[in-house]
């Protein structure tokens, strides 16, 4: 699996660089490039594996993989802003507003969102029907029904008097990180005009497992390992899966979710080996 | 013309409210709604008139008109942020980050951009081919080649040692306000799969005339009339069309541009009367 992840990383890095380089030179383009640098490329990997599983060409899936990574990069840039999470470190580097400035970071995030939608209109992806259905699903996943909705719940939670319940924190995660992960996993099925339900099921379990593992790492990890500040949630008195379930409970829930994500892939048999490995990788590394 | 503008305003207000209401209730949705309130709806009017001129149904054009207004609203919300132009008044009301808070304003802007792209995937607009070509043109108009690029040039100009030249300020305007105005004017031609060149020509002249009239109003207008702070450009020592051409020169250039926008509509004959009136309205009101 690691070899395949590395191959996808290299492919996406080259294609994303190319997409950004097609814009006029200057600070804005530099900031977009900076923001898209590095990262695990989990979402791109999900797109490429989902495409492979549904018999879709890599050339059709690659613009979609770039779109989800550009969108993810924009969301991190805006999330790190002083008015939001106020983070100065991301992927082991200064955040975009620290390296450039706040105005440039806001605009680079905005432009990355536009670029992501533009990438989904790429003719290489397939028929206009397929592209439009992808774009509609993407808009739902990232806007005020999906990712941005989850980010808003997260911001609201910080100023709330009462910590979130498990149901509330789950709803928050389903938006903030779950929606784009789900879109990424479904993308191959959308491209192949196949049933998206099994991949959605896989992704919902994976996304939640991933978030819980992240919360665990915020308690047990260090900055050299994670590339970002740790212990922030605890310091802010925010409810997390760890504060609600305890460390052992959170680990147990992660294992259950990974088993459920595994079960969702049954119909794909052995061909889904990489996606099963990915889910297991989440607990091995973090939990 | 005024009657037709008022009709479009009402139509777009209802449709935009409906699109926003389809999202989960809460502060984010309230802020999106607040940000979309009011305004001249110039861009929506261009979309609807361009559609009428090309024999396109209102029902197909309306989601496009809503998309350009949602996008325009997002751009104003982000433009007004403290890290950008730091404005507290817009359309006679407190700006979104004043009325809500900065984080909510950033997220509402982000969500309005997603919503705009989602609206362009609406089946009412037409065939998937038409929708995808609209989306591709829209992404170009609003991203790091279009509007956001122009905003970045504007921000950069503020910290530059030397004021912008006329060529530079024109390039800035072509991005910051011109690109979305051009998209709006071309939309009807794209929907009808007709030649977009005449409408693009009309819009480039109109957009520039509109910006120069805005610069004139920043010098000659008052806040009650404009609904926003005036004299800011001058106070900031920013080059504007007025500072470069003088008040009389700026007025003369506006008249020339309006004549050129008129000439671009020749092939449409009398049916383009509303669009001609719109361009003349710009000088009558402002210059």
Interface residues (C-beta under 8 A of the other chain):
Chain A: X22 X23 X24 X26 X27 X28 X29 X32 X74 X78 X81 X83 X84 X101 X102 X103 X104 X106 X107 X109 X110 X111 X113 X114 X115 X117 X118 X120 X121 X127 X128 X129 X131 X132 X133 X135 X136 X138 X139 X140 X142 X143 X144 X145 X148 X149 X151 X152 X155 X156
Chain B: X20 X22 X23 X24 X26 X27 X28 X29 X32 X74 X78 X81 X83 X84 X101 X102 X103 X104 X106 X107 X109 X110 X111 X113 X114 X115 X117 X118 X120 X121 X127 X128 X129 X131 X132 X133 X135 X136 X138 X139 X140 X142 X143 X144 X145 X148 X149 X151 X152 X155 X156
